[in-house]
Amino acid sequence: MNALTTSFVHRLREGDEAAWFELWQDFGPAIRFQLQKWGRGRVGFETVQDLTQETLAELSKCIDRYDPNRGARFSTWILTIAKHILGDEIDRRNAKKRGSGVKPLSLDERIDSKSAVLQVDEIFEQRMFGAKICAAIRRTESEVDFLHFQVWRMRVLDNKVGKEISAQLGISEPTVSRHVSKTRECLRQNIMKVVMQYSFTPEEEGEISSGGIGGNDLDFDTAVSELYHSHQLFLEQESGRLL
């Protein structure tokens, strides 16, 4: 693991509430959606919430046994744990109906089984990457000047032209460009930090270039905007399904 990943894992294992909230905020929606999909109506909203928390708790306990040389991405690792947790829940329910006990396979047994290898679809990977981009945007918002970030938001996320922003905020167009440039540079750095924090394989570390984030300023802005809005739409849809 790289230094950022190792540091974050250490924070999780030490019970750092900020690290836990970060993990829940970044990946909770995608995990919940997948659990609902697998549950096929057999588990309700509150159970899905509980299973998501159990998934992240189990992750912190066994992540130091993860072997990136096996080629599994972080998302695959999370889903393997989530499927194990869901399987235990279904087993308990079935056993209760039969009036008998059940001894589920351990997490290690399920991971080592060839039948437990998950095929993570492209849509889930996009959601995971979108979560990383949104996490980087939140970090950037907390680090840069308020006006700088709002100018960047208007220019990149709201797709307003510099002249319009200049007139609305009472600043010159060159100032708009400087604010956008400064915020963009901070965001580039934060995207790198977030991606590396959750990266366990070379493939994950290469997400920046494969996700269209490694290009020139125009391509970078376009890719960030598309990923942000796509992820926000997913969050809105996921929230609607849970109501």
Secondary structure, 3 states (H helix, E strand, C coil): CCHHHHHHHHHHHCCCHHHHHHHHHHHHHHHHHHHHHHHCCCCCHHHHHHHHHHHHHHHHHHHHHCCHHHCCCHHHHHHHHHHHHHHHHHHHHHHHHHCCCCCCCCHHHHHHCHHHCCCCCHHHHHHHHHHHHHHHHHHHHHHCCHHHHHHHHHHHHCCCCHHHHHHHHCCCHHHHHHHHHHHHHHHHHHHHHHHHHCCCCHHHHCHHHHCCCCCCHHHHHHHHHHHHHHHHHHHHHHHHHHC
